[in-house]
Amino acid sequence: MESGLESMLNDERSEIIKRCILRLPEQEAVIITLYYFEEQSVKEIAQVMKIGEDNVKVKLFRSRKLLFTFLENYINQEKLGEQWKSGLEKNC
């Protein structure tokens, strides 16, 4: 069973991921959403998007790489913010 803190952290992670997905090009954001949140297969996504299955796979791969970059940047900004706060506390 999840504690309140774990639930809050999971909600925060989900919100961050959703914001990063919104930064993707529209078609890629739709494909990622269909695949991971709607749990549709590559074949189903290809039919809905009217593109080939190989194209869906390529877009998933590229979108994952881009999402990783967005998330990595977010994490690095968080770390810098924590370092800044830590430095501020030491100096005050």
Summary of the structure (lengths in Angstrom):
residues: 92
radius of gyration: 17.6
end to end distance: 40.4
largest distance: 59.7
contacts: 216
relative contact order: 0.10
helix: 85%
strand: 0%
